[in-house]
Amino acid sequence: MSGCLGLTIQISLFQDLLSMMTLHIYCFYVYAARLYHLQVQALSWLSKLFRGKKWNPSTQRLEPATYDIDQLFLGTLFFTVLLFLLSTTALYYVVFTMLRLLVLSFQGILSKSVAAFNAFPLYAYILKVVRSPSLYGHVTINIFKSKDTSTDGLHLALQVSPVSCSEINQLFRSSESASGKYSWKDFCFKLLTGDLIYPWIESRYSLFN
């Protein structure tokens, strides 16, 4: 079942092959996202013109501004053209974004599978099945008095208990929960503004994040 070089190597190679096969989708997505992002930013900048505002980079805030007729005419012209072109650009952006998210979702499933296979405590389960003495759980020390009345002292009894399956599963869950969670708020904001969506795979398991 594992095949040549192991199952995780095969999944990783298939993931890299999928990235190369869908390179054209990524390129079209970048073109559409960049164009959509520029149009949204330009419309946001031009909307300040109609409100009589401008952005002051030194104070990092909006300040009142006065514009002449030529500036208002050019601003209105550019705003109208970009606004009517936004629907076409947004349509291409939505289509290629859906394709990009589909590819990223499949790559995320493959990466999670590799991470699960790598973190699965298979060796610990094998040692437990064969009852290997190298796998221990808790160590209990019992203190009791001596039954011999001639000697006054305490006796220590050391008892080693085997590790349970629940403890092994707890280690497996802790290794999975150590990975950081993706911020869905930032994800939705990037979708609306046209920022590029990169893979949300943990850095210790990914090759491109």
One Martini backbone bead per residue (centre of mass of N, CA, C, O) as a GRO file, in nm:
protein
  209
    1MET     BB    1   0.056   0.063  -0.019
    2SER     BB    2   0.302   0.257  -0.003
    3GLY     BB    3   0.531   0.194  -0.183
    4CYS     BB    4   0.741   0.395  -0.326
    5LEU     BB    5   0.894   0.587  -0.069
    6GLY     BB    6   0.615   0.612   0.026
    7LEU     BB    7   0.317   0.773   0.086
    8THR     BB    8   0.408   1.071   0.145
    9ILE     BB    9   0.580   1.104  -0.110
   10GLN     BB   10   0.353   1.060  -0.314
   11ILE     BB   11   0.173   1.294  -0.219
   12SER     BB   12   0.384   1.520  -0.263
   13LEU     BB   13   0.426   1.468  -0.568
   14PHE     BB   14   0.128   1.514  -0.644
   15GLN     BB   15   0.118   1.806  -0.542
   16ASP     BB   16   0.338   1.916  -0.734
   17LEU     BB   17   0.194   1.826  -0.995
   18LEU     BB   18  -0.060   1.998  -0.947
   19SER     BB   19   0.084   2.273  -0.950
   20MET     BB   20   0.186   2.247  -1.246
   21MET     BB   21  -0.097   2.191  -1.385
   22THR     BB   22  -0.217   2.476  -1.235
   23LEU     BB   23  -0.055   2.731  -1.338
   24HIS     BB   24  -0.262   2.875  -1.524
   25ILE     BB   25  -0.465   2.941  -1.301
   26TYR     BB   26  -0.276   3.120  -1.136
   27CYS     BB   27  -0.217   3.331  -1.352
   28PHE     BB   28  -0.511   3.423  -1.405
   29TYR     BB   29  -0.564   3.499  -1.111
   30VAL     BB   30  -0.351   3.722  -1.084
   31TYR     BB   31  -0.453   3.905  -1.307
   32ALA     BB   32  -0.746   3.944  -1.198
   33ALA     BB   33  -0.672   4.041  -0.910
   34ARG     BB   34  -0.501   4.287  -0.983
   35LEU     BB   35  -0.716   4.435  -1.151
   36TYR     BB   36  -0.934   4.445  -0.931
   37HIS     BB   37  -0.763   4.589  -0.715
   38LEU     BB   38  -0.707   4.848  -0.881
   39GLN     BB   39  -1.003   4.930  -0.923
   40VAL     BB   40  -1.085   4.953  -0.627
   41GLN     BB   41  -0.873   5.165  -0.551
   42ALA     BB   42  -0.952   5.381  -0.761
   43LEU     BB   43  -1.245   5.417  -0.660
   44SER     BB   44  -1.162   5.504  -0.376
   45TRP     BB   45  -1.001   5.754  -0.460
   46LEU     BB   46  -1.229   5.897  -0.637
   47SER     BB   47  -1.443   5.926  -0.407
   48LYS     BB   48  -1.288   6.159  -0.259
   49LEU     BB   49  -1.337   6.380  -0.472
   50PHE     BB   50  -1.655   6.414  -0.424
   51ARG     BB   51  -1.598   6.486  -0.104
   52GLY     BB   52  -1.343   6.673  -0.066
   53LYS     BB   53  -1.092   6.470  -0.040
   54LYS     BB   54  -0.772   6.374   0.114
   55TRP     BB   55  -0.467   6.203   0.145
   56ASN     BB   56  -0.246   6.225   0.425
   57PRO     BB   57   0.062   6.080   0.482
   58SER     BB   58   0.168   6.239   0.734
   59THR     BB   59  -0.118   6.204   0.912
   60GLN     BB   60  -0.306   5.965   0.836
   61ARG     BB   61  -0.550   6.133   0.682
   62LEU     BB   62  -0.835   6.304   0.615
   63GLU     BB   63  -0.869   6.597   0.404
   64PRO     BB   64  -0.950   6.884   0.292
   65ALA     BB   65  -1.034   6.972  -0.057
   66THR     BB   66  -0.960   7.141  -0.365
   67TYR     BB   67  -1.117   7.148  -0.691
   68ASP     BB   68  -1.127   7.173  -1.011
   69ILE     BB   69  -1.285   7.121  -1.307
   70ASP     BB   70  -1.078   6.933  -1.443
   71GLN     BB   71  -1.050   6.731  -1.212
   72LEU     BB   72  -1.352   6.653  -1.197
   73PHE     BB   73  -1.377   6.552  -1.489
   74LEU     BB   74  -1.159   6.331  -1.483
   75GLY     BB   75  -1.270   6.182  -1.238
   76THR     BB   76  -1.547   6.114  -1.361
   77LEU     BB   77  -1.445   5.962  -1.607
   78PHE     BB   78  -1.283   5.739  -1.459
   79PHE     BB   79  -1.510   5.641  -1.274
   80THR     BB   80  -1.706   5.548  -1.497
   81VAL     BB   81  -1.524   5.346  -1.643
   82LEU     BB   82  -1.452   5.165  -1.394
   83LEU     BB   83  -1.745   5.097  -1.309
   84PHE     BB   84  -1.828   4.949  -1.583
   85LEU     BB   85  -1.571   4.744  -1.569
   86LEU     BB   86  -1.614   4.589  -1.296
   87SER     BB   87  -1.805   4.357  -1.380
   88THR     BB   88  -1.607   4.211  -1.568
   89THR     BB   89  -1.373   4.178  -1.371
   90ALA     BB   90  -1.537   4.031  -1.147
   91LEU     BB   91  -1.608   3.781  -1.312
   92TYR     BB   92  -1.319   3.680  -1.359
   93TYR     BB   93  -1.240   3.676  -1.060
   94VAL     BB   94  -1.448   3.466  -0.961
   95VAL     BB   95  -1.371   3.229  -1.142
   96PHE     BB   96  -1.059   3.210  -1.067
   97THR     BB   97  -1.104   3.193  -0.761
   98MET     BB   98  -1.259   2.925  -0.757
   99LEU     BB   99  -1.033   2.759  -0.885
  100ARG     BB  100  -0.817   2.827  -0.675
  101LEU     BB  101  -0.974   2.715  -0.424
  102LEU     BB  102  -0.996   2.427  -0.529
  103VAL     BB  103  -0.693   2.369  -0.536
  104LEU     BB  104  -0.629   2.446  -0.239
  105SER     BB  105  -0.814   2.238  -0.109
  106PHE     BB  106  -0.672   1.987  -0.223
  107GLN     BB  107  -0.391   2.057  -0.110
  108GLY     BB  108  -0.480   2.065   0.188
  109ILE     BB  109  -0.561   1.767   0.207
  110LEU     BB  110  -0.282   1.653   0.139
  111SER     BB  111  -0.125   1.794   0.369
  112LYS     BB  112  -0.292   1.676   0.604
  113SER     BB  113  -0.223   1.382   0.538
  114VAL     BB  114   0.080   1.402   0.579
  115ALA     BB  115   0.067   1.507   0.872
  116ALA     BB  116  -0.089   1.261   0.986
  117PHE     BB  117   0.116   1.041   0.909
  118ASN     BB  118   0.361   1.170   1.064
  119ALA     BB  119   0.198   1.190   1.357
  120PHE     BB  120   0.143   0.901   1.374
  121PRO     BB  121   0.170   0.650   1.640
  122LEU     BB  122   0.272   0.359   1.524
  123TYR     BB  123   0.507   0.264   1.705
  124ALA     BB  124   0.348   0.271   1.972
  125TYR     BB  125   0.136   0.057   1.890
  126ILE     BB  126   0.331  -0.174   1.838
  127LEU     BB  127   0.450  -0.183   2.127
  128LYS     BB  128   0.175  -0.245   2.262
  129VAL     BB  129   0.108  -0.512   2.118
  130VAL     BB  130   0.398  -0.654   2.200
  131ARG     BB  131   0.477  -0.568   2.488
  132SER     BB  132   0.691  -0.356   2.536
  133PRO     BB  133   0.926  -0.239   2.779
  134SER     BB  134   0.983   0.056   2.635
  135LEU     BB  135   0.672   0.112   2.712
  136TYR     BB  136   0.573   0.362   2.929
  137GLY     BB  137   0.407   0.518   3.180
  138HIS     BB  138   0.337   0.520   3.485
  139VAL     BB  139   0.478   0.594   3.810
  140THR     BB  140   0.441   0.410   4.115
  141ILE     BB  141   0.465   0.498   4.468
  142ASN     BB  142   0.467   0.291   4.749
  143ILE     BB  143   0.395   0.337   5.100
  144PHE     BB  144   0.502   0.115   5.367
  145LYS     BB  145   0.502  -0.071   5.634
  146SER     BB  146   0.651  -0.286   5.825
  147LYS     BB  147   0.578  -0.611   5.952
  148ASP     BB  148   0.826  -0.595   6.114
  149THR     BB  149   0.870  -0.528   6.455
  150SER     BB  150   1.190  -0.513   6.481
  151THR     BB  151   1.148  -0.304   6.250
  152ASP     BB  152   1.180   0.048   6.179
  153GLY     BB  153   1.010   0.119   5.872
  154LEU     BB  154   1.013   0.181   5.522
  155HIS     BB  155   0.850   0.094   5.215
  156LEU     BB  156   0.913   0.065   4.865
  157ALA     BB  157   0.692   0.057   4.574
  158LEU     BB  158   0.743  -0.013   4.236
  159GLN     BB  159   0.511   0.089   3.969
  160VAL     BB  160   0.454  -0.003   3.631
  161SER     BB  161   0.254   0.140   3.383
  162PRO     BB  162   0.104   0.119   3.104
  163VAL     BB  163   0.025   0.262   2.825
  164SER     BB  164  -0.241   0.413   2.689
  165CYS     BB  165  -0.443   0.489   2.424
  166SER     BB  166  -0.529   0.772   2.522
  167GLU     BB  167  -0.239   0.886   2.549
  168ILE     BB  168  -0.161   0.850   2.254
  169ASN     BB  169  -0.395   1.024   2.140
  170GLN     BB  170  -0.313   1.284   2.289
  171LEU     BB  171  -0.045   1.324   2.137
  172PHE     BB  172  -0.175   1.342   1.855
  173ARG     BB  173  -0.359   1.592   1.916
  174SER     BB  174  -0.132   1.791   2.005
  175SER     BB  175   0.015   1.793   1.725
  176GLU     BB  176  -0.233   1.911   1.573
  177SER     BB  177  -0.296   2.171   1.763
  178ALA     BB  178  -0.017   2.330   1.702
  179SER     BB  179  -0.147   2.447   1.473
  180GLY     BB  180  -0.241   2.711   1.305
  181LYS     BB  181  -0.493   2.933   1.247
  182TYR     BB  182  -0.708   3.057   1.023
  183SER     BB  183  -0.814   3.371   0.909
  184TRP     BB  184  -1.133   3.445   0.799
  185LYS     BB  185  -1.132   3.750   0.796
  186ASP     BB  186  -0.890   3.788   0.604
  187PHE     BB  187  -0.999   3.613   0.378
  188CYS     BB  188  -1.255   3.784   0.310
  189PHE     BB  189  -1.104   4.051   0.263
  190LYS     BB  190  -0.933   3.948   0.022
  191LEU     BB  191  -1.171   3.879  -0.165
  192LEU     BB  192  -1.296   4.172  -0.181
  193THR     BB  193  -1.009   4.329  -0.261
  194GLY     BB  194  -0.799   4.127  -0.432
  195ASP     BB  195  -0.616   3.963  -0.283
  196LEU     BB  196  -0.394   3.730  -0.251
  197ILE     BB  197  -0.422   3.375  -0.231
  198TYR     BB  198  -0.269   3.176  -0.010
  199PRO     BB  199  -0.159   2.923   0.139
  200TRP     BB  200  -0.283   2.771   0.467
  201ILE     BB  201  -0.015   2.630   0.542
  202GLU     BB  202   0.202   2.516   0.738
  203SER     BB  203   0.541   2.572   0.753
  204ARG     BB  204   0.626   2.270   0.837
  205TYR     BB  205   0.453   2.145   0.564
  206SER     BB  206   0.534   2.355   0.359
  207LEU     BB  207   0.672   2.493   0.035
  208PHE     BB  208   0.490   2.797  -0.002
  209ASN     BB  209   0.454   2.959   0.306
   0.00000   0.00000   0.00000
